[in-house]
Amino acid sequence: AAGDDDESDSAEETATDADEASDGVVATAGVEDGVEVVVDQRELDSSIAKSLSTREGLVTRLETLAVGDYVLSDRVAVERKSAADFVDSMLDADRSLFQQVGELSRAYARPVLIVEGTNLYGQRDIDPNAIRGALASLAVDFGISVLRTEGETDTTELLATIARREQETRDREVSVHGEKTTKTRAEQQEYVVSSIADIGPITARSLLEHFGSVEAVMTAEKTDLLEVDGVGSVTAERIREVVGSEYE
């Protein structure tokens, strides 16, 4: 009977764990293996954060972000707007669309704006060409990638796809810009090296560990660069080109 009780308790605990997992509570810890998405606290009103947190191999971390709604790597942050919000922000003088995306583009190298919903040109009484003009300005003047999704489910899939491409395929890390007021010496060194030809923080760390200093990385020959894990011929040539070319 005692054994039956133990099995019953174990089954109840397993069921409880499963129920808690299905609740989709947003995680607050980072991950050693897998993909991390940083979510702004204000996005908890949508189903996206909860849905992302239930994905296998993906963890969400809540922050109060200065810019953007989601951070997917050190260079990619996403501002999400419904079609109605997009049009409203075009007309809002206090918190304009262009002010928001300008801050996003200054903080991240690959800013993304997701416009969610299928009736963008049917919002309010606005000439569709004015909306097209705003989209064109975002892409051409601000360098913002504007992506359209049908709804929150579609947005969730897109965010997960970008995060995996950045962190697994591109081997990049998540970094919330502005969350630290000062950087350590090592972080500054990694920042300097990672800015060369957009090689990313992980490769920058490998280069610094191999050569020992920023100066040694900068003066390394291509053959020496190729000895570093994660550095191929294209990356080595790009580093030498950026470091060795005359300023024009």
Disulfide bonds with the S-S distance in Angstrom:
none
